[in-house]
Amino acid sequence: IMLLMSKTMQVISITHLPQIAAKGHSHFKVYKEDVNEETITKLTQLNQEERIVEIAQMLGGKKITDSAVVHAKSLLQ
């Protein structure tokens, strides 16, 4: 459904699912930082290598394994 929608409109998806994140044309990471006792939400666009790392983390957690990286790369193809 999202693929069909994206042919005629812009689709923005916020997800924790690596299968969905890998299908996007662009990948942005949304994260929070605490600065001077204030929480700030930040957004950064990921390059291809950063996408692999981020999707591998979605698949396996903070500790990135070789198998998670291989799986992340296969999802991006």
Secondary structure, DSSP 8 states (H G I E B T S, - for coil): -HHHHHTTS------S-HHHHTT-SS-EEEEEEEETTEEEEEEEE--HHHHHHHHHHHHH-SS--HHHHHHHHHHH-
